Amino acid sequence: MKLSYGKLNKYLIAGVLAIGVAGCSDSDKAEKAAAKEAVAEFNLLAMVPADTPYVAASSREMPQGLSEKVLMASGLGINDGSLRKELASMDADASDAEKSMNKLLDALLAELEGKMNAKGLESLGLPINGRSLIYGLGILPVAWAEILDAQKVEAFLSRVEERSGMKADKATRGDISYRRFVMDDLVGILAVNKDHLIMAVLPVKSEAEMLPMVFGETKPAESLANGKFKDFTTQRKFLGYGDGYVDLVRFAEMALGESQGINADVLNALGVSPSDLSPACRTFVKTTIQSVPLISFGFTDVTDSRYAVKATVETSPGVAAWLQKMASPVPGVGVDDGGLLSFGAGFNLPQIRDGVKAMLRNFAETGKGCELVDEEGLTQAMQGIDMMLNPMLAGIKGFNLTVNDVEVDPQTMSPKSVDAQLLLAAADPKGMFGMLGMFNPQLAQLDIPTDGTPVKVPLETMSPMAPPTFAAIKGETLALKVGEKAPDGIDKVLSAPLAKVPPMLSVSYNAGKLFDVVGPPMKSMVDSMQGEEAADMQSAYDSMKAAANIYGKIDFRMLGTDKGMEFDTVVDLK
C-alpha cells in the first residue's frame, strides 16, 4: 500500500488525537468534589466485576465547548470522506475477512460523513458528550454509552447493517433489542435500550450465561461500585471525564491459569489453556509483574479550550526510585519557550546504565531454572550496556532543540532561513564540541571561551547553504544558535530555567504557528502540481489547515515520579 504525504499527515494528526483527554486544576476543590460525587453516583459501575482486568469510565459529561472542538478534530478525515477513500484503496491487497470488515467500516463512515458535530450526531440519536463505560469480562470487552433517541439509533444501526451487507440475528430481552453477529467461536452483541447503546463480545458457548451480566440483569458479587474505583480516581486526582486502568496482575493470572470467577470462566469458554510453565517460571512471571502491576490513565485538567491527560505505568517503590534518578535537569527542557516546536531530553546515563544492569541481574537471579530466561543472553546484554554507555558518553546530560521561526521557499519547500538553537548539557561541553573536529579540522581549531562569549562557527566551509551559526559555553552547557539573528539571545539559551520536575523527554508543538509557516508554500506547490502528487499535497494542506484551526499548543512530557513512569499531555484548543 502506498503511503502518501497526505496520508502520513493524517495519521500523525490521528496520533495526536489518540493521545489525550482531560480534567481540572489540582487547586480547584469544588471540581474535585464534583468528580468524586460523579464517580460515586455512576450506577453503571455496579456491573463491573471488582477483578476486571481493565476499565475506562466517563462518569461526567465533558464541557460542551470542549466536546465540540474535540469532535471537530477527530472528524477531520470523516466529514470530508477522505478516510473512506483511503479505506477503499486497501481492498486490493485485503483478504476476504478484511474486505468484510472494510465494508462494515465503510458503512459506518458513510453514516458519519458530514455529521461529526453536535447537530449531526443528534440526528443519529447520539449525544456529543454522553457518559460511557468500557470494561472487561475476562479479556472480552463490554461497552455502554449514553444515547439521546433509541429509535434514531436503531435506524442508524439498520442503515449500517444494510450498507455493509452483514445481516445479523435480531432478538429482544425485556426493554432491550439487540443484534447478534456470529464470528466463529465469538458472538458480537449490539444492543439498544431507552438510554444506552450496549456493545459486547462473548464466547458463543457461554452467551446465554453471560448475556444477563452484559445487560446488567445480574450483578457481580463484588463490583467497582463498592468504592474501589472512587478511591482509585481520588488518589490520582482524576476528574471523571474518562479515567481507568489496565491491571497487569490480572492479565498475568489469566495467562498462568490462576484467575478465578468470570475471568476464568471466559477463558474456559474460549478454550484457552494456561501457559505450560515450570514452577520457576511461574514464580519469575509473578515476581516481575509485581514491579509494574498497573497502567493508569485519567483527566487532570479540563476547560472549554484545554485538556490534559496523565498516563502512568505504575511501579513498585524500588523501580520508581530508580526512574526518578534517570532524568537529568537540562536548561529549557520541559519549560515553555514560546517556540514553533521544541524537542528535548535529559538523562543520567550512569544511572540508566547501572539501573538496567541491576534489572538484568535481578532477572537472572529470580529467573533461575525458568525456561523463559536466557542467562547467557542476559550476561551479553549487560556487557552490551557497558559498551553502549561507555565513560566517553557518561558526561552527556541531555539536549534541547528549539525552532523559533522558519521561512520556507514556496518553490522547493526547503528552508530559506531558520531561527533555531540547540543546547547541549554535559560535564565537559568544551570537550564535546572538540569532538566535532573529527568531521572538520577548522572546528577542531576553534577556541570557545567558557564565559558565555559567542564565537562564530564556520559551517559555511562544510556547506555553502549553512546559515550563520554561533556557539557559546557557560558552566555545563554548550549553546549553538542558528539564523540571521544569531548570536542575539544566545545568553538566554545558556541561562534558560530548569523545569520543577526534570522530564526525561519533552516535546512541544504549535499547530497554528507551524501552518502559518508551512501553509502558504504548500498551497503554492499545490497550485503548480498535477495529478496524484497534487491531490496528495492538497490533502496534506487541508489536514494541516483544519488542525491549525482547532489546535493551539500541544505539550508532551515523560518523567519518573514516585508512582512510576508518567506521561503527561496538555492540548490547547482554539
C-alpha positions in Angstrom: 0.0 0.0 0.0 1.4 3.4 -0.9 1.9 5.8 2.0 1.4 9.3 0.6 2.4 12.5 2.2 -1.3 13.4 2.8 -2.0 10.0 4.4 1.1 10.3 6.6 0.0 13.7 7.8 -3.5 12.4 8.7 -2.0 9.5 10.6 0.2 11.9 12.6 -2.9 14.1 13.4 -4.8 10.9 14.4 -1.9 10.0 16.8 -2.1 13.4 18.4 -5.9 12.9 18.8 -5.3 9.5 20.3 -3.1 10.9 23.0 -5.5 13.0 25.0 -8.4 13.7 27.3 -8.6 15.9 30.3 -9.6 17.2 33.7 -9.3 20.1 36.1 -6.9 22.1 38.1 -5.5 20.5 41.3 -6.3 23.6 43.2 -10.0 23.6 42.3 -11.5 21.8 45.3 -15.1 22.2 44.0 -14.2 20.5 40.8 -12.5 17.6 42.7 -15.6 17.2 44.9 -17.8 17.1 41.9 -15.6 14.5 40.3 -15.7 12.4 43.5 -19.5 12.6 43.7 -20.0 11.8 40.0 -17.9 8.6 40.3 -19.7 7.6 43.4 -23.1 8.1 41.7 -22.2 6.4 38.4 -24.6 3.5 38.5 -23.0 1.6 35.6 -20.0 0.7 37.8 -22.3 -1.8 39.6 -22.0 -4.0 36.6 -18.2 -4.1 36.6 -16.6 -7.0 38.5 -14.1 -5.8 41.1 -11.4 -8.0 39.5 -11.9 -6.8 35.9 -8.6 -6.6 34.1 -9.4 -3.2 32.5 -11.9 -0.4 32.8 -12.4 3.1 31.4 -15.3 5.2 32.8 -16.6 8.6 31.8 -18.8 9.3 34.8 -19.2 13.1 33.9 -20.2 14.9 30.8 -17.3 16.8 29.2 -17.9 20.5 28.8 -19.9 21.2 25.7 -17.4 23.7 24.2 -14.5 21.2 24.6 -16.6 18.3 23.3 -17.4 20.3 20.1 -13.8 21.1 19.5 -12.6 17.6 20.2 -15.3 16.1 17.9 -14.3 18.6 15.1 -10.7 17.5 15.5 -11.5 13.8 15.5 -13.7 14.2 12.5 -11.1 15.7 10.2 -11.0 12.7 7.8 -14.5 11.6 8.4 -16.6 14.6 7.5 -14.9 15.1 4.1 -15.0 11.4 3.1 -11.2 11.1 2.8 -10.9 8.2 5.2 -13.5 6.2 3.1 -11.3 6.8 0.1 -8.2 5.5 1.9 -10.2 2.5 3.1 -11.3 1.7 -0.4 -7.6 1.8 -1.6 -6.8 -1.0 0.9 -9.2 -3.5 -0.6 -6.9 -4.6 -3.4 -4.5 -6.4 -1.0 -7.1 -7.4 1.6 -8.2 -10.9 2.5 -11.9 -11.8 2.3 -12.3 -11.4 6.1 -10.5 -8.0 5.9 -12.8 -6.9 3.0 -15.8 -7.8 5.0 -14.6 -5.7 7.9 -13.7 -2.9 5.5 -17.3 -2.9 4.2 -18.5 -2.6 7.8 -16.2 0.3 8.5 -17.1 2.0 5.2 -20.8 1.7 6.0 -20.2 3.3 9.4 -18.0 6.1 8.0 -20.7 6.8 5.3 -23.3 7.3 8.0 -20.9 9.6 10.0 -19.8 11.6 6.9 -20.6 15.3 7.4 -22.1 14.6 10.9 -19.1 14.9 13.2 -20.7 17.8 15.0 -23.3 18.2 17.7 -26.3 18.5 15.3 -25.1 15.7 13.1 -24.7 13.2 16.0 -28.0 14.3 17.3 -29.6 13.3 14.0 -28.3 9.8 14.7 -29.6 9.8 18.2 -26.2 10.2 19.8 -25.0 12.9 22.3 -21.9 14.9 21.8 -20.7 14.4 25.3 -22.5 11.4 26.8 -21.2 9.3 29.6 -19.8 5.9 28.9 -18.2 2.8 30.3 -15.8 0.2 28.9 -14.7 -2.8 30.9 -13.6 -6.4 30.6 -15.5 -9.6 31.3 -12.2 -11.5 31.5 -10.3 -10.5 28.4 -13.5 -9.7 26.4 -14.9 -6.1 26.2 -18.2 -4.7 27.2 -19.2 -1.1 26.5 -22.1 1.1 27.5 -22.7 4.6 26.0 -25.5 7.1 26.6 -27.8 7.9 23.7 -30.5 10.6 23.1 -33.1 8.7 21.0 -33.3 4.9 20.8 -35.4 4.9 17.6 -32.8 7.1 15.8 -30.0 4.8 17.0 -31.9 1.7 15.8 -32.4 3.3 12.4 -28.7 4.3 12.2 -27.6 0.7 13.0 -30.1 -0.7 10.5 -28.6 1.5 7.7 -25.1 0.5 8.6 -26.1 -3.2 8.6 -27.8 -2.9 5.2 -25.0 -0.9 3.6 -22.3 -3.3 4.8 -24.2 -6.4 3.8 -23.7 -8.0 7.2 -27.0 -9.3 8.3 -27.5 -10.0 12.0 -29.9 -12.1 14.0 -32.2 -9.9 16.0 -33.8 -10.5 19.4 -35.3 -8.7 22.3 -34.8 -9.1 26.0 -37.0 -7.0 28.2 -36.7 -3.4 27.1 -33.5 -4.2 25.1 -33.4 -5.0 21.4 -30.2 -6.5 20.2 -28.3 -7.8 17.2 -26.1 -10.9 17.1 -23.1 -11.2 14.8 -21.6 -14.7 15.0 -17.9 -14.8 14.3 -16.6 -18.4 14.7 -16.3 -19.0 18.4 -17.3 -15.5 19.3 -20.5 -13.5 19.1 -20.7 -9.7 18.8 -23.7 -8.1 20.6 -25.0 -4.7 19.6 -28.0 -3.7 21.8 -30.2 -0.6 22.4 -32.4 0.3 25.4 -34.1 3.5 26.2 -30.9 5.3 27.4 -27.9 3.3 26.2 -26.1 1.7 23.3 -24.5 -1.6 24.5 -21.7 -3.5 22.8 -20.0 -6.7 23.8 -18.1 -9.7 22.5 -18.9 -13.0 24.1 -17.9 -16.7 23.7 -20.7 -18.4 21.7 -20.9 -21.4 24.1 -21.4 -19.1 27.1 -23.6 -16.5 25.5 -26.7 -17.5 27.4 -25.0 -17.4 30.8 -23.1 -14.1 30.2 -25.8 -12.1 28.4 -27.6 -11.2 31.7 -24.3 -9.8 33.0 -23.7 -7.7 29.9 -27.2 -6.3 30.1 -27.0 -5.6 33.8 -29.7 -8.0 34.8 -27.3 -9.8 37.2 -24.6 -8.0 39.1 -21.3 -9.4 40.2 -21.0 -10.3 43.9 -18.4 -7.5 44.3 -18.3 -4.6 41.8 -16.4 -1.4 41.3 -19.4 0.4 42.8 -18.0 -0.7 46.2 -15.9 2.4 46.4 -12.7 0.9 44.9 -13.0 2.9 41.7 -13.8 6.1 43.6 -10.7 5.7 45.7 -8.7 5.0 42.6 -9.7 8.2 40.9 -9.5 10.3 44.1 -6.0 9.2 45.0 -4.7 10.0 41.5 -6.7 13.3 41.3 -8.6 12.2 38.2 -11.7 14.1 37.4 -14.2 11.6 36.0 -14.1 12.5 32.3 -12.6 9.3 31.2 -10.5 7.5 33.8 -9.3 3.9 34.1 -6.6 1.3 34.3 -5.2 -1.9 32.9 -4.5 -4.4 35.6 -1.4 -6.3 34.5 -1.5 -8.6 37.6 -5.0 -9.9 36.5 -3.7 -10.5 32.9 -0.7 -12.4 34.4 -3.1 -14.5 36.5 -5.2 -15.4 33.4 -2.1 -16.3 31.4 -0.9 -18.6 34.2 -4.3 -20.2 34.7 -4.6 -18.8 38.2 -7.6 -16.5 37.7 -11.0 -17.1 39.3 -14.6 -16.1 38.7 -15.7 -14.5 35.5 -12.1 -14.1 34.3 -11.5 -17.9 34.5 -15.0 -18.6 33.1 -14.3 -16.6 29.9 -11.0 -18.3 29.3 -12.6 -21.7 29.8 -15.4 -20.8 27.4 -12.9 -19.8 24.8 -11.0 -23.0 25.2 -7.8 -21.1 26.2 -5.3 -23.2 28.0 -3.0 -21.7 30.6 0.7 -21.4 29.7 2.5 -24.6 30.4 5.3 -23.2 32.5 7.5 -24.6 35.1 7.1 -23.6 38.8 10.3 -21.5 38.5 8.8 -19.6 35.5 5.5 -19.0 37.3 7.4 -17.5 40.2 9.5 -15.4 37.9 6.4 -14.0 36.0 4.6 -13.2 39.2 7.6 -11.6 40.8 8.3 -9.5 37.7 4.8 -8.3 37.2 4.6 -7.0 40.8 7.2 -4.4 39.7 4.8 -3.0 37.1 1.3 -4.0 38.3 -0.9 -1.3 36.8 -1.2 1.2 34.0 -3.5 4.1 35.0 -4.9 7.0 32.9 -7.2 9.9 33.5 -8.2 13.5 33.0 -6.3 16.1 35.1 -7.4 19.4 33.5 -10.5 20.4 31.5 -11.9 23.7 30.3 -13.8 24.7 27.2 -10.5 25.2 25.3 -8.0 23.0 27.1 -7.5 19.4 28.2 -4.8 17.3 29.8 -4.3 13.7 30.5 -1.9 11.7 32.6 -1.0 8.1 31.9 1.3 6.3 34.4 3.0 2.9 34.2 2.7 2.4 38.0 5.6 0.5 39.5 7.0 -0.8 42.8 8.7 1.8 45.1 12.1 0.4 44.2 11.6 0.8 40.4 10.0 4.3 40.9 13.0 5.4 42.9 15.3 4.4 40.0 13.1 6.1 37.4 13.3 9.3 39.4 17.1 9.2 39.1 17.0 8.6 35.3 16.3 12.2 34.4 19.0 14.9 34.4 18.0 18.6 34.7 18.7 20.4 31.4 18.1 24.2 30.9 14.9 24.8 28.9 13.8 21.1 28.8 10.2 21.0 29.9 9.9 24.8 30.1 7.6 26.7 27.8 9.7 28.9 25.5 7.0 30.0 23.0 8.8 28.5 20.0 7.4 26.9 16.9 8.4 23.5 18.1 10.9 22.1 20.6 12.3 18.7 21.4 14.5 18.0 24.4 15.7 15.3 26.7 17.5 15.0 30.0 19.1 11.7 31.0 21.5 10.5 33.7 23.4 7.9 31.7 25.3 6.3 34.6 22.1 5.8 36.5 20.4 4.4 33.4 23.3 2.1 32.8 23.5 0.9 36.4 19.8 0.6 36.7 19.4 -1.5 33.6 22.2 -3.8 34.6 20.7 -4.2 38.1 17.4 -5.1 36.4 19.0 -7.7 34.2 20.9 -9.2 37.1 17.6 -9.4 39.0 16.0 -11.2 36.1 18.9 -13.7 36.0 18.6 -14.3 39.8 14.8 -14.6 40.0 14.6 -16.5 36.7 17.0 -19.3 37.7 15.5 -22.5 36.4 12.9 -20.7 34.2 12.9 -21.8 30.6 11.9 -18.3 29.6 15.1 -16.8 30.9 18.3 -16.9 28.8 21.0 -16.4 31.4 23.8 -16.2 28.7 21.8 -13.7 26.8 21.3 -11.5 29.9 25.0 -11.6 30.5 25.7 -10.5 27.0 23.1 -7.8 27.3 24.8 -6.4 30.4 28.2 -6.3 28.5 26.4 -4.6 25.7 25.1 -1.9 28.0 28.6 -1.2 29.2 29.8 -0.8 25.6 26.9 1.4 24.6 27.0 3.7 27.7 30.8 3.9 28.0 32.6 6.6 30.0 33.1 8.8 26.9 29.3 9.3 26.8 28.7 9.3 30.5 29.2 13.0 30.8 26.3 13.9 28.4 23.3 15.0 30.3 20.8 16.0 27.6 19.9 18.5 25.0 17.1 20.9 23.9 16.4 21.8 20.3 14.1 24.7 19.6 12.9 26.1 16.3 11.6 29.7 16.8 10.8 30.5 13.2 11.4 29.2 9.6 11.0 30.8 6.2 10.2 28.2 3.6 10.8 28.6 -0.2 7.5 28.2 -1.9 9.1 26.5 -4.9 11.1 23.8 -3.2 9.6 23.6 0.3 13.2 23.9 1.6 14.0 26.4 4.4 15.2 29.8 3.2 16.1 31.0 6.7 16.0 29.4 10.1 15.9 30.8 13.6 16.8 27.9 15.9 19.0 26.9 18.8 20.5 23.7 20.2 21.6 23.4 23.9 23.8 20.5 24.9 24.3 19.8 28.6 27.5 17.9 29.5 30.1 17.6 32.2 32.7 18.8 29.7 30.9 20.9 27.0 34.2 22.2 25.6 35.4 18.6 25.1 32.1 17.6 23.5 32.5 20.5 21.0 36.1 19.4 20.3 34.8 16.0 19.2 33.3 17.8 16.1 36.9 18.3 15.0 36.7 14.7 13.7 34.4 16.0 11.0 36.1 19.3 10.1 39.7 20.4 11.1 38.6 24.1 11.3 36.1 23.2 14.0 38.9 21.5 15.9 40.9 24.7 15.9 38.0 26.8 17.2 38.5 28.0 20.7 35.3 28.8 22.5 35.6 30.7 25.9 33.7 29.3 28.9 32.3 32.6 30.0 29.3 32.6 27.6 31.0 34.7 24.8 29.6 33.7 21.4 32.0 32.6 18.7 31.1 32.2 15.0 31.2 28.6 13.8 32.4 28.4 10.1 29.8 25.9 9.0 29.8 27.5 5.5 33.1 25.8 4.9 31.2 22.5 5.2 28.1 23.6 3.3 27.7 26.9 1.4 24.0 26.8 2.2 24.6 26.7 6.0 23.0 29.6 7.9 25.1 31.8 10.3 25.9 29.8 13.4 27.4 30.8 16.7 28.5 28.8 19.7 28.9 29.7 23.4 29.8 27.8 26.5 28.9 28.5 30.1 29.2 26.1 33.0 28.0 22.7 31.8 26.1 24.0 28.8 27.0 24.4 25.2 24.7 26.5 23.0 24.5 26.7 19.2 22.3 29.4 17.7 21.4 29.4 14.1 20.0 32.2 11.9 20.4 35.8 10.9 19.6 36.9 14.5 22.5 34.9 15.9 24.3 35.5 18.2 21.5 37.6 19.8 19.8 35.7 22.5 22.4 33.1 22.9 22.9 34.2 26.5 19.2 33.4 27.2 19.7 29.9 25.8 22.6 29.3 28.2 20.6 30.6 31.2 17.3 29.0 30.4 15.4 27.9 33.6 15.1 24.3 34.8 11.8 22.5 35.0 10.5 22.0 38.5 10.4 18.2 37.8 13.0 17.5 35.1 11.5 15.3 32.4 13.3 12.6 30.6 11.6 13.7 27.3 9.8 16.9 26.4 8.1 17.8 23.1 6.1 20.9 22.3 4.4 21.8 19.0 2.3 24.7 17.9 0.0 23.7 15.1 -1.2 27.2 14.3 2.3 28.7 14.1 3.5 25.8 12.0 0.7 26.2 9.5 1.4 29.9 9.2 5.0 29.0 8.2 4.4 25.9 6.0 0.9 26.5 4.7 1.5 29.3 2.1 4.4 27.5 0.4 2.4 24.2 0.5 -0.5 26.0 -1.2 1.8 27.4 -3.8 3.2 24.0 -4.6 -0.3 22.5 -4.9 -1.2 25.1 -7.5 1.9 24.2 -9.5 1.5 20.4 -9.4 -0.7 18.0 -11.3 -2.2 14.5 -10.9 -1.8 12.3 -7.8 1.0 14.3 -6.3 -1.1 17.4 -6.4 -4.0 15.5 -4.8 -1.7 14.2 -2.0 -0.2 17.7 -1.3 -3.7 19.2 -1.3 -4.9 16.5 1.2 -1.9 17.3 3.4 -2.6 21.0 3.2 -6.2 20.6 4.0 -5.4 18.4 7.0 -2.8 20.9 8.4 -5.2 23.8 7.9 -8.0 22.0 9.6 -5.7 21.1 12.5 -4.4 24.7 12.7 -8.0 26.0 13.0 -8.6 23.7 16.0 -5.3 23.2 17.8 -3.1 25.7 19.6 -0.1 24.3 21.6 0.5 20.7 22.3 2.9 19.7 25.1 4.1 16.2 26.0 6.3 15.2 28.9 7.7 11.9 30.1 9.1 11.8 33.6 9.9 9.5 36.5 7.8 10.1 39.7 7.3 8.3 43.0 4.4 6.4 41.2 6.4 5.2 38.2 6.8 6.3 34.6 4.5 9.2 33.9 3.3 10.5 30.5 1.7 13.9 30.6 -0.1 15.6 27.6 -1.6 19.0 27.5 -3.5 20.3 24.5 -4.8 23.9 24.0 -7.7 24.3 21.5 -8.7 27.5 19.8 
